[in-house]
Amino acid sequence: MGELRGTHVPVLLERCLELLAPALDRADRPTVYVDATLGLAGHAEAVLAAHPRTVLVGLDRDTEALAHARARLDRYADRTQLVHAVYDELPEVLARLGHDRVDGVLFDLGVSSLQLDAPDRGFAYAQDAPLDMRMDQSAGTTAEEVVNTYPHGELARVFRVYGEERFAGRIASAIVRERERSRLTSSARLAELVREAIPAPARRTGGHPAKRTFQALRIEVNRELAALETALPAALDALSEGGRVVVLSYHSLEDRITKQVFAGRSRSTGPVDLPVELPGTGPTLRLLSRGAELPGEAEVQANPRAASVRLRAAERIGPNGGASTTTERRAVRERPGRAVGVTDPAGAGASGGSGGVPRDTPQPATDGGGTTVQGEGR
């Protein structure tokens, strides 16, 4: 396995533990916690330590990360089930392990500390490496194959949609010209091409010019958004009543998917003017925060990779847990869930909640262009 490469500080660890605790502390039975993006197991280790009757199901597509996680969690081996899988395979994994329901789920999305800090993985534009970018290096298409084989229009689409890059066409043209001369294999050369393709005035703000392109390639190579669109609804379906899911997103595309999935399940789908809720039309989720929670100053100072994180959380509610009257159902549709111990970014003050305490003033979660790629890590 070798020595661990890079450093690892779990993002928003205390807040995640606070949100998951009510779902995992059940006196009547042991509980099941799914870490859908196990990484180096920082969150998982803390959950196992805090909840002695909880069983961990840990998924990761990165075999190197799984090896480190298995060593880190060795003292909890009797309560851990670690699986080499992508999180959109969650239903199959749970069925294979015999878990009909789970009580807590964490998605810590994006690139992990191990992947970001390993120069040979090709994720970081600041270091020269082969253009790989696969989270699972045992299978799949590499970034090198993408930049050397995709036609101009498809490259531009990837950069524009997944990187929210306004100079996507210029960057795609630069790549096509380069590969006509020789195959593009170096992350440093790709970063240089991107920098040269972006007009000088646009390079002066917003951080490194290549970050959006590298983000887009990483998402394309690993099918990250497609996997999340499948995995998040599946995780919600697997939750027991009172079970909770926490999602840590690091750019607007991931957060948008999470927001839409949560919103769809936290509202009534029945006619609003009926005096009672029709069976099967009530909300199945209760939102645990008003919008996305952002890290406080102290968190960012202690762990700079938390600067771009957005946290959303929700709880599965039963058939009688939703609004039942016309007035209550109208309110559910018009009003988001209340935050649990978080300062309202809009300036409304700390929202009420069980055991919540006011948090530090939120920090901006993007670079000004709505996109963040570095600063991730689990």
C-alpha positions as CSV (number, residue, x, y, z in Angstrom):
1,M,0.0,0.0,0.0
2,G,2.9,2.4,0.8
3,E,2.8,5.6,2.8
4,L,-0.2,7.9,2.7
5,R,0.4,10.7,0.2
6,G,-0.7,14.2,1.1
7,T,-2.7,15.4,4.1
8,H,-6.2,14.7,5.2
9,V,-8.6,16.9,7.3
10,P,-12.3,15.9,7.0
11,V,-14.4,18.8,5.9
12,L,-17.1,20.1,8.3
13,L,-16.6,17.0,10.5
14,E,-18.3,18.3,13.6
15,R,-21.3,19.6,11.7
16,C,-21.7,16.3,9.8
17,L,-21.5,14.4,13.1
18,E,-24.1,16.7,14.6
19,L,-26.5,16.2,11.7
20,L,-26.1,12.4,11.6
21,A,-26.3,11.7,15.3
22,P,-30.1,11.7,15.7
23,A,-30.4,9.1,13.0
24,L,-27.6,6.8,14.3
25,D,-28.4,7.0,18.1
26,R,-31.3,4.5,18.3
27,A,-31.8,2.6,21.5
28,D,-34.0,-0.1,19.9
29,R,-31.5,-1.5,17.4
30,P,-28.1,-1.2,15.8
31,T,-27.9,1.3,12.9
32,V,-26.3,1.3,9.4
33,Y,-24.3,4.3,8.1
34,V,-23.2,4.5,4.5
35,D,-20.2,6.6,3.5
36,A,-20.8,6.8,-0.2
37,T,-17.4,8.4,-0.8
38,L,-15.2,6.8,1.8
39,G,-11.9,8.4,0.7
40,L,-9.4,8.3,3.5
41,A,-12.1,7.5,6.0
42,G,-11.9,10.6,8.2
43,H,-15.6,11.0,8.5
44,A,-16.2,7.3,8.8
45,E,-13.7,6.9,11.6
46,A,-15.3,9.7,13.6
47,V,-18.8,8.2,13.1
48,L,-17.7,4.7,14.2
49,A,-16.0,6.2,17.3
50,A,-19.1,8.2,18.2
51,H,-21.6,5.4,17.6
52,P,-20.5,2.0,19.0
53,R,-23.6,0.2,17.7
54,T,-23.3,1.5,14.1
55,V,-22.2,-0.6,11.2
56,L,-20.3,1.2,8.3
57,V,-20.8,0.5,4.7
58,G,-18.0,2.3,2.9
59,L,-17.9,2.8,-0.9
60,D,-15.1,4.1,-3.0
61,R,-14.0,3.7,-6.6
62,D,-10.4,4.3,-5.7
63,T,-8.6,1.1,-4.8
64,E,-5.7,3.0,-3.2
65,A,-8.0,5.0,-1.0
66,L,-9.8,1.8,0.1
67,A,-6.5,0.3,1.1
68,H,-5.6,3.3,3.3
69,A,-9.2,3.4,4.7
70,R,-9.1,-0.3,5.6
71,A,-5.8,0.2,7.5
72,R,-7.2,3.3,9.3
73,L,-10.4,1.5,10.3
74,D,-8.7,-1.8,11.3
75,R,-9.8,-1.5,15.0
76,Y,-13.4,-1.3,13.8
77,A,-13.1,-4.3,11.4
78,D,-16.0,-6.1,13.0
79,R,-18.3,-3.1,12.1
80,T,-17.0,-2.2,8.7
81,Q,-18.0,-3.4,5.2
82,L,-15.8,-1.7,2.6
83,V,-16.7,-2.1,-1.1
84,H,-14.9,-1.1,-4.3
85,A,-17.8,0.6,-6.1
86,V,-19.1,3.9,-7.4
87,Y,-21.9,5.4,-5.4
88,D,-24.5,4.9,-8.1
89,E,-24.1,1.2,-7.4
90,L,-25.4,1.7,-3.9
91,P,-28.7,-0.4,-4.4
92,E,-26.7,-3.4,-5.6
93,V,-24.2,-3.1,-2.8
94,L,-26.8,-2.9,-0.1
95,A,-28.7,-5.9,-1.6
96,R,-25.5,-7.9,-1.7
97,L,-24.7,-7.1,2.0
98,G,-28.2,-7.8,3.1
99,H,-29.2,-4.3,4.3
100,D,-32.9,-3.5,3.5
101,R,-32.6,0.0,5.1
102,V,-29.9,2.4,6.2
103,D,-30.0,5.1,8.8
104,G,-27.4,7.6,7.7
105,V,-25.7,8.5,4.4
106,L,-22.8,10.9,3.7
107,F,-21.8,12.1,0.2
108,D,-18.5,14.0,0.3
109,L,-18.3,14.8,-3.4
110,G,-15.4,15.8,-5.7
111,V,-11.8,14.8,-5.7
112,S,-10.3,13.4,-2.5
113,S,-7.2,14.5,-0.6
114,L,-5.3,11.5,-1.8
115,Q,-6.1,12.1,-5.5
116,L,-5.5,15.8,-5.3
117,D,-2.1,15.5,-3.5
118,A,-0.8,12.6,-5.7
119,P,1.1,14.3,-8.6
120,D,0.9,11.2,-10.8
121,R,-2.9,11.1,-10.7
122,G,-3.1,14.2,-13.0
123,F,-5.9,16.0,-11.1
124,A,-3.8,19.1,-10.2
125,Y,-3.0,21.7,-12.8
126,A,-0.1,23.1,-10.7
127,Q,1.9,19.9,-11.1
128,D,3.0,18.1,-14.3
129,A,1.7,14.6,-14.6
130,P,0.2,12.2,-17.1
131,L,-3.4,13.1,-18.1
132,D,-5.2,10.4,-16.2
133,M,-7.8,11.9,-13.8
134,R,-9.5,8.5,-13.2
135,M,-10.7,8.1,-9.7
136,D,-10.6,4.3,-10.4
137,Q,-7.4,3.7,-12.2
138,S,-8.3,0.1,-12.9
139,A,-11.0,1.0,-15.5
140,G,-12.5,3.7,-17.7
141,T,-11.4,6.5,-20.1
142,T,-8.5,8.8,-19.2
143,A,-8.4,12.5,-19.6
144,E,-5.7,11.9,-22.2
145,E,-8.1,9.9,-24.3
146,V,-10.7,12.7,-24.0
147,V,-8.5,15.5,-25.1
148,N,-7.0,13.6,-28.0
149,T,-10.1,11.9,-29.4
150,Y,-13.2,14.1,-28.7
151,P,-14.2,16.3,-31.7
152,H,-14.0,20.0,-31.2
153,G,-17.7,20.4,-30.6
154,E,-17.8,17.7,-27.9
155,L,-14.7,19.1,-26.1
156,A,-16.3,22.6,-26.1
157,R,-19.5,21.1,-24.7
158,V,-17.6,19.4,-21.8
159,F,-15.8,22.6,-20.9
160,R,-18.9,24.8,-21.2
161,V,-21.3,22.5,-19.3
162,Y,-19.1,20.8,-16.7
163,G,-16.6,23.6,-16.2
164,E,-18.9,26.6,-16.8
165,E,-16.1,27.9,-19.0
166,R,-17.1,30.9,-21.1
167,F,-14.0,30.4,-23.4
168,A,-14.8,26.7,-24.0
169,G,-14.6,27.1,-27.8
170,R,-11.3,28.8,-27.8
171,I,-9.8,26.2,-25.4
172,A,-11.2,23.3,-27.6
173,S,-9.6,24.9,-30.7
174,A,-6.2,25.2,-28.9
175,I,-6.3,21.6,-27.9
176,V,-7.3,20.4,-31.5
177,R,-4.4,22.4,-33.0
178,E,-2.0,21.0,-30.5
179,R,-3.0,17.4,-31.0
180,E,-2.6,17.7,-34.8
181,R,1.1,18.3,-34.1
182,S,1.6,15.7,-31.4
183,R,-0.5,13.8,-28.9
184,L,-1.3,15.7,-25.8
185,T,-0.2,13.8,-22.7
186,S,1.0,16.3,-20.1
187,S,-1.2,18.1,-17.5
188,A,1.3,20.9,-17.5
189,R,1.1,21.3,-21.2
190,L,-2.7,21.3,-21.1
191,A,-2.7,24.0,-18.4
192,E,-0.4,26.1,-20.5
193,L,-2.6,25.7,-23.6
194,V,-5.7,26.8,-21.6
195,R,-3.9,29.8,-20.2
196,E,-2.8,30.9,-23.7
197,A,-6.3,30.4,-25.1
198,I,-8.0,32.7,-22.5
199,P,-7.7,36.4,-23.1
200,A,-5.2,38.2,-20.8
201,P,-7.9,40.4,-19.1
202,A,-9.8,37.3,-18.1
203,R,-6.7,35.7,-16.6
204,R,-6.2,38.4,-14.1
205,T,-9.1,37.4,-11.8
206,G,-10.7,34.2,-10.7
207,G,-7.7,32.1,-9.8
208,H,-5.8,29.7,-12.1
209,P,-7.1,29.9,-15.7
210,A,-7.1,26.1,-16.1
211,K,-9.1,25.2,-13.1
212,R,-12.5,25.1,-14.8
213,T,-11.1,23.0,-17.7
214,F,-9.5,20.5,-15.3
215,Q,-12.8,20.3,-13.3
216,A,-14.7,19.6,-16.5
217,L,-12.3,16.9,-17.7
218,R,-12.5,15.2,-14.2
219,I,-16.3,15.2,-14.2
220,E,-16.4,13.8,-17.8
221,V,-13.8,11.1,-17.1
222,N,-15.5,9.9,-13.9
223,R,-19.1,10.5,-14.9
224,E,-19.6,12.3,-11.6
225,L,-22.8,14.2,-12.3
226,A,-24.5,11.2,-13.9
227,A,-23.5,9.0,-11.0
228,L,-24.9,11.6,-8.5
229,E,-28.2,11.9,-10.3
230,T,-28.7,8.2,-9.9
231,A,-27.1,7.7,-6.5
232,L,-28.8,10.4,-4.5
233,P,-32.4,9.3,-5.1
234,A,-31.3,5.7,-4.5
235,A,-29.8,6.7,-1.1
236,L,-33.0,8.5,-0.1
237,D,-35.1,5.5,-1.1
238,A,-32.9,3.3,1.2
239,L,-33.2,5.5,4.3
240,S,-35.3,4.3,7.2
241,E,-37.9,6.6,8.7
242,G,-35.9,9.2,10.7
243,G,-32.8,8.4,8.6
244,R,-30.6,11.3,7.4
245,V,-28.5,12.2,4.4
246,V,-25.7,14.8,4.3
247,V,-24.2,16.0,1.1
248,L,-21.0,18.0,0.8
249,S,-20.7,19.7,-2.6
250,Y,-17.7,21.6,-4.0
251,H,-19.1,23.3,-7.1
252,S,-22.4,24.6,-8.3
253,L,-23.3,21.7,-10.5
254,E,-23.2,19.1,-7.7
255,D,-25.1,21.5,-5.4
256,R,-27.8,22.1,-8.0
257,I,-28.5,18.4,-8.4
258,T,-28.7,18.0,-4.6
259,K,-31.0,21.0,-4.2
260,Q,-33.4,19.8,-6.9
261,V,-33.6,16.2,-5.6
262,F,-34.2,17.4,-2.0
263,A,-36.7,20.0,-3.1
264,G,-38.7,17.5,-5.1
265,R,-39.1,15.2,-2.1
266,S,-39.7,17.8,0.6
267,R,-42.9,19.2,-1.0
268,S,-46.4,17.8,-1.4
269,T,-47.4,16.7,-4.8
270,G,-51.1,16.7,-4.2
271,P,-53.7,19.4,-5.0
272,V,-53.0,22.2,-2.6
273,D,-56.7,23.1,-2.0
274,L,-57.8,19.7,-0.7
275,P,-58.5,19.7,3.0
276,V,-56.4,16.6,3.6
277,E,-53.3,15.1,2.1
278,L,-54.0,12.4,-0.5
279,P,-52.2,9.1,0.2
280,G,-48.8,9.0,-1.5
281,T,-48.6,12.7,-2.3
282,G,-47.1,14.0,0.9
283,P,-43.4,15.0,1.3
284,T,-41.0,12.3,2.2
285,L,-38.1,14.5,3.3
286,R,-37.7,17.2,5.9
287,L,-34.9,19.7,5.0
288,L,-32.4,20.3,7.8
289,S,-31.0,23.6,6.6
290,R,-32.2,26.8,4.9
291,G,-30.4,26.5,1.5
292,A,-26.8,25.4,1.6
293,E,-24.7,25.8,4.7
294,L,-21.2,27.3,4.1
295,P,-18.1,27.0,6.2
296,G,-17.3,29.5,8.8
297,E,-14.0,31.5,9.0
298,A,-12.5,29.2,11.6
299,E,-13.2,26.1,9.5
300,V,-11.6,27.6,6.5
301,Q,-8.5,28.8,8.4
302,A,-8.0,25.4,9.9
303,N,-8.7,23.5,6.6
304,P,-8.4,25.7,3.5
305,R,-9.9,22.9,1.4
306,A,-13.2,23.5,3.1
307,A,-13.5,27.0,1.5
308,S,-15.7,25.9,-1.4
309,V,-17.9,23.4,0.4
310,R,-21.7,23.7,0.5
311,L,-23.6,21.4,2.9
312,R,-27.2,20.3,2.5
313,A,-28.9,17.7,4.7
314,A,-32.4,16.1,5.0
315,E,-34.3,13.6,7.0
316,R,-36.7,10.9,5.8
317,I,-40.1,11.3,7.3
318,G,-43.0,8.8,7.5
319,P,-46.5,9.0,6.0
320,N,-47.7,11.0,9.0
321,G,-44.6,13.2,9.2
322,G,-45.6,15.6,6.5
323,A,-48.1,18.4,6.4
324,S,-51.7,17.3,6.5
325,T,-53.9,20.3,6.3
326,T,-54.3,22.7,3.4
327,T,-52.6,25.5,5.2
328,E,-49.7,23.3,6.3
329,R,-49.2,21.9,2.8
330,R,-49.2,25.4,1.2
331,A,-46.5,26.4,3.7
332,V,-44.4,23.4,2.8
333,R,-44.5,24.4,-0.9
334,E,-43.7,28.0,-0.2
335,R,-41.1,27.7,2.5
336,P,-37.8,25.9,2.6
337,G,-36.7,23.8,5.6
338,R,-35.4,25.7,8.6
339,A,-31.7,25.6,9.3
340,V,-30.3,23.7,12.2
341,G,-27.9,26.0,14.0
342,V,-26.7,28.0,10.9
343,T,-26.5,31.7,10.3
344,D,-28.8,32.7,7.5
345,P,-26.6,34.0,4.6
346,A,-29.3,36.5,3.8
347,G,-29.0,38.1,7.2
348,A,-32.1,36.7,8.8
349,G,-30.1,35.5,11.8
350,A,-29.7,32.0,13.2
351,S,-32.5,29.7,12.4
352,G,-34.1,27.6,15.0
353,G,-33.4,23.8,15.3
354,S,-32.8,21.0,17.7
355,G,-29.5,21.5,19.5
356,G,-28.3,24.1,17.0
357,V,-25.9,26.9,17.8
358,P,-25.1,30.0,15.7
359,R,-22.2,29.3,13.4
360,D,-19.5,31.6,12.0
361,T,-20.4,34.0,9.2
362,P,-20.5,32.0,6.0
363,Q,-17.7,32.5,3.4
364,P,-18.2,32.7,-0.3
365,A,-18.3,29.2,-1.8
366,T,-17.2,30.1,-5.3
367,D,-14.4,32.0,-7.0
368,G,-16.8,34.6,-8.3
369,G,-17.6,32.7,-11.5
370,G,-19.8,30.1,-9.7
371,T,-17.3,27.3,-10.0
372,T,-14.7,25.8,-7.7
373,V,-12.4,22.9,-8.4
374,Q,-9.5,22.9,-6.0
375,G,-10.1,23.1,-2.3
376,E,-11.8,19.7,-2.1
377,G,-10.7,16.7,-0.2
378,R,-12.1,14.0,2.1
